[in-house]
Amino acid sequence: MAATHRKPKPSSTTSTDDPMTETEVEADPEDIGNTQTQVSSLNQPSSEQPRERLHKRYAVSVRWEREQEQQKSRQQANVSSSGPITEEKPMLTYSIEDFHRYFCCCARRVGSMFILKERQDGSPLVIAGPCWPFCTFVTVPLIVVLSSLVAYFIVLNEDSGLPWWFALIYLPIIVFVLVVLFCVSCRDPGLLERVTDEEAAENGWFWNEQVGSYRPAGAMYCRETKTLIYDYDHLCPWTGTAIGRGNMIAFKAFVVSVNVLCYLSIGLVVYLVLTQVF
């Protein structure tokens, strides 16, 4: 938008021959150009300004969405009503929902998945599955505690008879198992966005009534996560999440590495027992 510059109105008083008066009235063309540049820069959106984070609309169970809307409407009705609140949630339900309510209260919930960290485009960067308490309080302690006991009493014990360099093999395996477990548990398994355009059917997509969306041939509905996952395989409680295209490679690496760690630990225990007996 070009800025208009008005000419100064002639003064009612008689003009003087003072050169300072003429300097105050006349505008410098260079200053006018700088002003136009500043105005245009303010009108245009700056690329350095932080963009608003987007939220993708994923293909979630229609029934679950309806329940969430009904719950929100009841809460709004209770807040707007002048009388006392008649419906109160118990502090503890003694179910897995207690973990979800208190430990994932700040996460964005998509079905039974919990997005802890999002990218700028709205895709999940760190996400937890419906069985994350089992993975956190069962799988991880089993790996850490048992392997630490083997490492302390056998691998790092000078009286065990193992060479010192064996610790350089055993300890990195433990770290690798924990890293790939994190990659499986906290990575997007392949959540699909909701597609309601009928043109998707012409491309070979199929309508899924449970999520109210078209799906490609390789996608399936997961009942536990209440979402549509691309190349869905199964729900693994040991990793706490569903297994799909997004975390399949990490899941295979976890299965192989945890079996190597398990059999290696059993072999070390058998070796220690045999050396003590004989």
C-alpha positions in Angstrom: 0.0 0.0 0.0 1.7 3.2 -1.1 1.8 6.0 1.4 0.5 9.4 0.2 2.3 12.5 1.1 0.4 15.7 1.5 2.0 19.0 0.5 2.4 21.5 3.3 -0.4 24.1 3.4 0.6 27.6 2.7 1.0 29.7 5.8 -1.3 32.7 6.4 1.6 34.7 7.5 4.0 36.4 5.2 6.9 34.3 4.1 10.4 35.1 5.3 13.6 34.7 3.6 15.1 32.6 6.4 16.6 29.4 4.9 15.8 27.5 8.1 12.1 27.9 7.5 12.3 26.4 4.0 14.3 23.4 5.4 11.6 22.6 7.9 8.8 22.7 5.4 10.4 20.7 2.6 10.6 16.9 3.0 13.8 15.1 2.1 13.0 12.5 -0.7 15.5 10.1 0.9 13.5 10.2 4.2 10.3 9.6 2.3 11.7 6.5 0.7 12.9 5.2 4.0 9.4 5.8 5.5 7.8 3.8 2.7 10.2 1.0 3.2 9.4 0.8 6.9 5.6 0.9 6.3 5.8 -1.9 3.7 7.9 -4.0 5.9 5.4 -3.6 8.8 2.5 -4.6 6.5 4.2 -7.7 5.2 4.3 -10.8 7.5 7.8 -11.4 8.8 9.3 -14.8 8.2 11.2 -14.6 11.4 8.0 -14.4 13.5 7.1 -17.7 15.1 4.4 -19.6 13.2 1.4 -20.9 15.0 1.7 -24.6 15.7 -0.7 -26.7 13.6 -2.8 -29.6 14.8 -3.5 -32.4 12.4 -6.8 -34.1 12.5 -6.1 -37.8 12.8 -8.4 -40.7 11.9 -9.7 -41.4 15.4 -12.6 -43.5 16.6 -15.9 -41.7 15.9 -17.3 -43.2 19.1 -14.4 -41.9 21.2 -14.7 -38.4 19.7 -18.4 -38.4 20.5 -17.7 -39.4 24.1 -15.1 -36.6 24.4 -17.5 -34.0 23.1 -20.3 -35.2 25.5 -17.8 -35.0 28.4 -16.8 -31.4 27.4 -20.4 -30.3 27.0 -21.2 -31.7 30.5 -18.2 -29.8 32.0 -19.2 -26.6 30.3 -22.8 -27.0 31.5 -21.6 -27.6 35.1 -19.3 -24.5 35.0 -22.0 -22.2 33.5 -24.7 -23.4 35.9 -25.2 -21.3 39.0 -26.1 -24.3 41.2 -23.6 -26.8 42.7 -21.8 -29.3 40.4 -23.6 -32.5 40.5 -21.1 -34.7 38.7 -17.6 -35.1 40.2 -14.9 -37.4 39.0 -13.4 -39.6 41.7 -9.8 -39.0 42.5 -8.8 -42.6 41.7 -10.6 -45.1 39.5 -7.9 -47.8 40.2 -7.4 -48.4 36.5 -5.0 -47.4 33.8 -6.9 -44.2 33.3 -5.3 -42.9 36.6 -1.9 -43.0 35.0 -3.2 -41.3 31.9 -4.9 -38.6 33.9 -2.1 -37.6 36.2 1.1 -38.4 34.2 -0.2 -37.3 30.7 -2.4 -34.4 31.7 -0.4 -31.9 29.6 -0.2 -34.2 26.5 -2.5 -34.0 23.5 -4.7 -37.1 23.4 -5.4 -38.8 20.1 -7.6 -41.8 20.9 -5.5 -43.7 23.4 -2.2 -42.2 22.1 -0.6 -39.3 23.9 1.4 -36.7 21.9 4.1 -35.3 24.3 6.0 -33.3 21.7 4.9 -32.1 18.3 6.8 -30.8 15.3 5.9 -27.4 13.7 3.6 -29.1 11.1 1.7 -30.9 13.9 3.1 -34.4 13.4 4.1 -36.1 16.6 7.8 -36.1 17.6 7.4 -37.9 21.0 4.3 -40.0 21.5 3.3 -42.6 24.1 1.0 -45.6 23.5 -1.9 -46.9 25.6 0.3 -49.4 27.5 3.1 -47.0 28.4 2.8 -47.7 32.2 3.6 -51.4 31.6 6.6 -50.4 29.5 7.8 -47.8 32.1 7.2 -49.8 35.2 7.8 -53.4 34.0 9.9 -53.6 30.8 12.5 -50.9 31.6 13.1 -52.1 35.3 13.5 -55.7 34.1 16.1 -54.7 31.5 17.9 -52.3 33.8 17.9 -54.2 37.1 18.6 -57.7 35.8 21.4 -56.5 33.4 22.9 -54.3 36.1 23.1 -57.2 38.5 24.8 -59.4 35.9 27.2 -56.6 35.1 28.1 -55.9 38.7 28.5 -59.4 40.0 29.9 -61.1 36.9 31.1 -58.8 34.1 32.8 -56.2 36.3 33.8 -58.6 39.0 37.5 -59.4 38.9 37.0 -62.7 40.6 34.7 -64.0 37.8 37.6 -64.8 35.5 36.2 -62.8 32.5 38.6 -60.6 30.6 38.3 -56.8 31.1 37.3 -56.2 27.5 34.1 -58.3 27.9 32.6 -55.3 29.6 33.1 -53.3 26.4 30.7 -55.7 24.7 28.1 -56.3 27.4 27.5 -52.7 28.5 27.0 -51.2 25.0 24.4 -53.9 24.4 22.4 -52.7 27.4 22.6 -49.1 26.2 21.5 -50.1 22.7 18.5 -52.1 23.9 17.3 -49.1 25.9 17.8 -46.7 23.0 15.8 -48.9 20.5 13.1 -49.4 23.1 12.7 -45.6 23.4 12.6 -45.4 19.6 9.8 -48.0 19.5 7.8 -46.7 22.4 8.0 -42.9 21.7 7.8 -42.9 17.9 4.8 -42.4 15.7 3.7 -45.9 14.6 2.1 -44.4 11.5 -1.0 -42.4 12.5 -3.1 -41.4 9.5 -5.0 -38.2 9.0 -8.7 -38.2 8.4 -9.6 -38.2 4.7 -13.3 -37.7 3.8 -12.8 -36.6 0.2 -14.6 -39.1 -2.1 -11.7 -38.8 -4.6 -9.7 -41.1 -2.3 -12.0 -43.9 -3.3 -11.0 -43.5 -6.9 -7.4 -44.1 -5.9 -8.1 -47.5 -4.3 -8.8 -46.3 -0.8 -11.5 -48.0 1.4 -14.0 -46.4 3.7 -13.6 -47.2 7.4 -16.8 -46.7 9.4 -15.1 -46.9 12.8 -13.1 -43.7 12.2 -15.2 -42.1 9.5 -12.4 -41.8 7.0 -11.0 -43.4 3.9 -7.9 -45.6 4.4 -5.3 -47.0 2.1 -5.0 -50.7 1.5 -2.2 -51.2 4.0 -3.8 -49.3 6.9 -5.9 -51.0 9.7 -7.9 -49.8 12.6 -6.3 -50.5 16.0 -8.9 -51.1 18.7 -6.6 -50.5 21.6 -5.3 -47.1 20.3 -8.6 -46.2 18.7 -6.7 -44.8 15.7 -6.0 -45.7 12.0 -2.4 -46.9 11.6 -0.5 -47.5 8.4 0.8 -51.0 8.0 -0.5 -51.9 11.4 0.9 -55.2 12.8 0.0 -55.6 16.5 -0.1 -53.9 19.9 3.0 -54.8 22.0 2.5 -54.3 25.7 6.2 -54.7 26.4 7.0 -51.6 24.3 3.7 -49.9 25.3 2.5 -48.9 21.9 1.2 -50.2 18.6 3.6 -51.4 15.9 3.2 -50.0 12.4 5.3 -48.6 9.6 6.7 -45.8 11.7 8.4 -48.0 14.3 8.6 -51.4 12.7 12.4 -51.2 12.0 13.1 -50.1 15.6 10.8 -52.9 16.9 12.8 -55.5 15.0 16.0 -54.1 16.3 14.6 -54.2 19.8 13.5 -57.8 19.5 16.9 -59.0 18.2 18.9 -57.0 20.7 16.9 -57.9 23.8 17.1 -61.5 22.9 20.9 -61.2 22.5 21.1 -59.5 25.9 18.8 -62.1 27.5 20.7 -65.2 26.3 24.1 -63.5 26.9 23.0 -62.8 30.5 21.8 -66.4 31.0 25.1 -67.7 29.6 27.1 -65.5 32.0 25.1 -66.8 35.0 25.6 -70.4 33.9 29.3 -69.7 33.4 29.5 -68.3 36.9 27.7 -71.3 38.5 29.9 -73.8 36.6 33.0 -72.0 37.7 31.9 -72.0 41.3 30.9 -75.7 41.3 33.9 -77.1 39.4 
